[in-house]
């Protein structure tokens, strides 16, 4: 499928989705949201893909919503815009494969919200993050208030959302929003190395690890550990478990072939 506002490339079991409106710092408009949703559906129908990497063309990851679009919305249109954005990010968050945000520049507003819906964030030293909607007389609408609080704590989330302050990659790292920081020149290369390492693992165990961490995060510890035990045992239904243990004992790299069902 061809896209106008994004690019989608698949190579060596890794899909790279690039937000591609560089002249406006990849600002979000309705067309981009719809194409983003369509691309996620396409990836789900591409069984060779084991990892998804999101990045942005030019100087930004995504610098937020297109302000001209926001200016034209009435309250009902704004609610619909937020609901479509939220459902798209839930679809991203619910992907059965690991998703890495490769943040090469501005990740503001909706861009920060997209990055937070990924499994983890790799950022360049020059990247910046923030929820500056308060400066427009608004609040985040794509789940930013909720995911940010869960990632960095209520106090920090309130401070960032109430001041609109933009933070550096280093500060984002220090508060747990960003997982890894790399020089801008090597960001894509280093993120690709991480994606390739993940792509070498088994599909079943990758899905289990992702969903157990997510599903267990907001429940009590005993219930969460019960989810873990269930997922752990289901891994034994995949040939990858036998291959992994055999390869370890035979001192060779494993060749995982298990498929999701």
C-alpha positions as CSV (number, residue, x, y, z in Angstrom):
1,X,0.0,0.0,0.0
2,X,1.2,3.5,-0.8
3,X,1.2,6.3,1.7
4,X,1.5,10.1,1.5
5,X,2.3,11.1,5.1
6,X,4.3,8.1,6.3
7,X,6.8,5.6,4.8
8,X,6.9,1.9,5.6
9,X,9.9,-0.3,4.9
10,X,10.4,-4.0,5.9
11,X,13.8,-5.6,6.0
12,X,15.3,-8.5,7.9
13,X,12.1,-9.0,10.0
14,X,12.1,-5.4,11.1
15,X,9.4,-2.9,9.9
16,X,10.4,0.8,10.0
17,X,7.6,3.3,9.9
18,X,8.7,6.9,9.3
19,X,6.4,9.8,9.9
20,X,7.0,11.8,6.7
21,X,5.8,15.4,6.7
22,X,9.2,17.0,7.4
23,X,8.3,20.5,6.1
24,X,5.9,20.8,9.1
25,X,8.0,18.7,11.5
26,X,5.8,15.7,10.9
27,X,2.8,17.5,12.5
28,X,-0.2,15.2,12.9
29,X,-3.3,15.7,10.7
30,X,-6.3,13.4,10.2
31,X,-4.7,11.9,7.0
32,X,-1.6,10.9,9.0
33,X,-3.6,9.3,11.7
34,X,-5.6,7.2,9.2
35,X,-2.4,6.2,7.3
36,X,-0.8,5.3,10.6
37,X,-3.7,3.0,11.5
38,X,-3.6,1.4,8.1
39,X,0.1,0.8,8.3
40,X,-0.3,-0.9,11.7
41,X,-3.0,-3.2,10.2
42,X,-0.6,-3.9,7.2
43,X,2.2,-4.9,9.6
44,X,-0.2,-7.2,11.5
45,X,-0.8,-9.0,8.2
46,X,2.9,-9.3,7.4
47,X,4.0,-12.4,9.4
48,X,7.7,-12.0,8.7
49,X,7.8,-8.8,10.8
50,X,9.0,-9.4,14.3
51,X,9.8,-5.8,15.5
52,X,8.4,-2.4,14.6
53,X,10.5,0.8,14.8
54,X,8.9,4.2,14.6
55,X,10.9,7.3,13.6
56,X,10.5,10.7,11.9
57,X,11.8,12.3,8.7
58,X,13.9,15.4,9.0
59,X,14.4,17.3,12.3
60,X,11.5,15.8,14.3
61,X,10.0,12.6,15.4
62,X,6.5,14.2,15.6
63,X,6.2,17.8,16.8
64,X,2.6,17.6,17.7
65,X,-0.7,18.1,16.1
66,X,-1.1,20.4,13.1
67,X,-2.3,23.6,14.8
68,X,-4.4,24.6,11.8
69,X,-6.4,21.5,12.3
70,X,-6.9,22.2,16.0
71,X,-8.0,25.8,15.3
72,X,-10.8,24.5,13.0
73,X,-12.3,22.0,15.5
74,X,-15.5,22.5,17.5
75,X,-16.0,20.6,20.8
76,X,-17.6,17.6,19.0
77,X,-14.9,17.5,16.4
78,X,-12.2,17.8,19.1
79,X,-13.7,14.8,20.9
80,X,-13.7,12.8,17.7
81,X,-10.1,13.8,16.9
82,X,-9.1,12.7,20.4
83,X,-11.0,9.4,20.3
84,X,-9.5,8.5,16.9
85,X,-6.0,9.4,18.1
86,X,-6.5,7.4,21.4
87,X,-7.8,4.3,19.5
88,X,-4.9,4.4,17.2
89,X,-2.4,4.5,20.0
90,X,-4.2,1.6,21.8
91,X,-3.8,-0.3,18.5
92,X,-0.1,0.5,18.6
93,X,0.2,-0.4,22.2
94,X,-1.6,-3.7,21.7
95,X,0.6,-4.9,18.8
96,X,1.8,-8.5,19.4
97,X,5.3,-7.5,18.4
98,X,7.7,-5.2,20.2
99,X,7.6,-1.5,19.1
100,X,10.5,0.8,19.6
101,X,10.3,4.6,19.3
102,X,13.5,6.0,17.7
103,X,13.2,9.7,18.6
104,X,15.5,11.7,16.4
105,X,14.3,15.2,17.3
106,X,11.1,16.9,18.6
107,X,8.6,14.5,20.3
108,X,6.0,17.0,21.5
109,X,2.3,16.8,22.2
110,X,1.0,13.9,20.0
111,X,4.6,13.0,19.2
112,X,5.4,12.4,22.8
113,X,2.1,10.5,23.2
114,X,3.0,8.2,20.2
115,X,6.5,7.5,21.7
116,X,5.0,6.7,25.1
117,X,2.6,4.1,23.5
118,X,5.7,2.2,22.2
119,X,7.4,-0.5,24.3
120,X,10.4,1.7,24.9
121,X,12.1,4.8,23.6
122,X,15.6,5.3,22.1
123,X,16.5,8.9,21.6
124,X,19.2,11.0,20.1
125,X,21.2,13.3,22.4
126,X,19.4,16.3,20.7
127,X,15.9,14.9,21.1
128,X,13.3,16.8,23.2
129,X,10.1,15.8,24.8
130,X,7.0,17.5,26.2
131,X,3.3,18.0,26.4
132,X,3.0,21.7,25.6
133,X,-0.7,21.7,24.9
134,X,-1.3,24.0,28.0
135,X,0.2,26.8,26.0
136,X,-2.7,26.5,23.5
137,X,-5.3,26.5,26.3
138,X,-5.6,22.7,25.9
139,X,-4.5,19.5,27.5
140,X,-3.1,16.3,25.9
141,X,-5.8,14.4,24.1
142,X,-4.1,11.2,22.8
143,X,-3.6,9.7,26.3
144,X,-0.7,11.9,27.3
145,X,-1.9,12.7,30.8
146,X,-2.4,9.0,31.6
147,X,0.6,7.4,30.0
148,X,3.0,10.1,31.2
149,X,1.8,9.7,34.8
150,X,2.3,6.0,34.6
151,X,5.8,6.3,33.3
152,X,7.2,9.1,35.3
153,X,4.8,9.5,38.3
154,X,1.9,11.8,39.0
155,X,4.0,14.8,40.2
156,X,6.3,15.0,37.3
157,X,3.4,14.4,34.9
158,X,1.4,17.3,36.4
159,X,4.4,19.6,36.3
160,X,5.1,18.9,32.7
161,X,1.4,19.1,31.6
162,X,0.8,22.2,33.7
163,X,3.9,24.2,32.6
164,X,4.2,22.9,29.1
165,X,8.0,22.6,29.7
166,X,10.1,20.9,27.1
167,X,12.7,18.5,28.4
168,X,15.9,17.2,27.0
169,X,16.7,13.6,26.2
170,X,18.9,13.4,29.2
171,X,16.2,14.7,31.6
172,X,13.7,12.3,30.0
173,X,16.2,9.5,30.6
174,X,16.7,10.5,34.2
175,X,13.0,10.3,34.9
176,X,12.5,7.0,33.2
177,X,10.7,8.2,30.0
178,X,13.6,7.3,27.7
179,X,15.5,4.0,27.9
180,X,18.6,4.6,25.8
181,X,20.3,7.7,24.5
182,X,22.7,7.7,21.4
183,X,24.6,10.4,19.4
184,X,22.4,11.7,16.6
185,X,24.7,10.3,13.9
186,X,24.4,6.8,15.2
187,X,20.8,6.7,16.6
188,X,19.3,4.8,13.7
189,X,22.2,2.3,13.6
190,X,22.2,1.7,17.4
191,X,18.4,1.4,17.5
192,X,18.6,-1.1,14.6
193,X,21.1,-3.2,16.5
194,X,18.6,-3.4,19.4
195,X,15.7,-4.2,17.0
196,X,17.8,-7.0,15.4
197,X,18.7,-8.5,18.8
198,X,15.0,-8.6,19.6
199,X,14.1,-10.0,16.2
200,X,16.4,-13.0,16.9
201,X,14.2,-14.1,19.8
202,X,11.1,-16.3,19.6
203,X,7.7,-14.7,18.6
204,X,5.8,-16.5,21.4
205,X,8.1,-15.5,24.2
206,X,8.4,-11.9,22.9
207,X,4.6,-11.6,22.9
208,X,4.3,-13.2,26.3
209,X,6.9,-10.8,27.9
210,X,5.3,-7.8,26.3
211,X,1.8,-8.5,27.3
212,X,2.5,-9.9,30.8
213,X,4.4,-6.7,31.7
214,X,1.6,-4.5,30.3
215,X,-1.3,-6.5,31.7
216,X,0.2,-7.0,35.1
217,X,1.3,-3.3,35.6
218,X,-2.0,-2.1,37.0
219,X,-3.1,-5.1,39.1
220,X,-1.9,-6.4,42.4
221,X,1.3,-8.4,42.6
222,X,-0.2,-11.8,43.2
223,X,-2.6,-11.4,40.3
224,X,0.2,-10.2,38.1
225,X,2.4,-13.1,39.0
226,X,-0.5,-15.5,38.2
227,X,-0.6,-13.9,34.7
228,X,3.1,-14.5,34.5
229,X,2.8,-18.2,35.4
230,X,0.1,-18.7,32.8
231,X,2.2,-17.1,30.1
232,X,5.3,-18.9,31.2
233,X,3.6,-22.3,30.9
234,X,2.1,-21.4,27.5
235,X,5.6,-20.8,26.2
236,X,6.1,-24.5,26.5
237,X,3.5,-25.1,23.8
238,X,5.9,-23.4,21.3
239,X,8.7,-25.3,19.6
240,X,10.9,-22.4,20.6
241,X,11.1,-23.6,24.2
242,X,12.6,-26.9,23.1
243,X,14.9,-25.2,20.6
244,X,16.1,-22.6,23.1
245,X,17.0,-25.1,25.8
246,X,18.5,-27.5,23.3
247,X,20.6,-24.8,21.8
248,X,21.9,-23.7,25.2
249,X,22.9,-27.2,26.1
250,X,24.5,-27.8,22.8
251,X,26.3,-24.4,23.0
252,X,25.0,-23.1,19.7
253,X,22.8,-20.1,18.7
254,X,19.1,-21.0,18.7
255,X,17.0,-20.9,15.6
256,X,13.5,-19.9,16.7
257,X,10.6,-20.8,14.3
258,X,7.6,-20.7,16.6
259,X,4.5,-18.8,15.2
260,X,1.8,-16.9,16.9
261,X,-1.6,-18.5,17.0
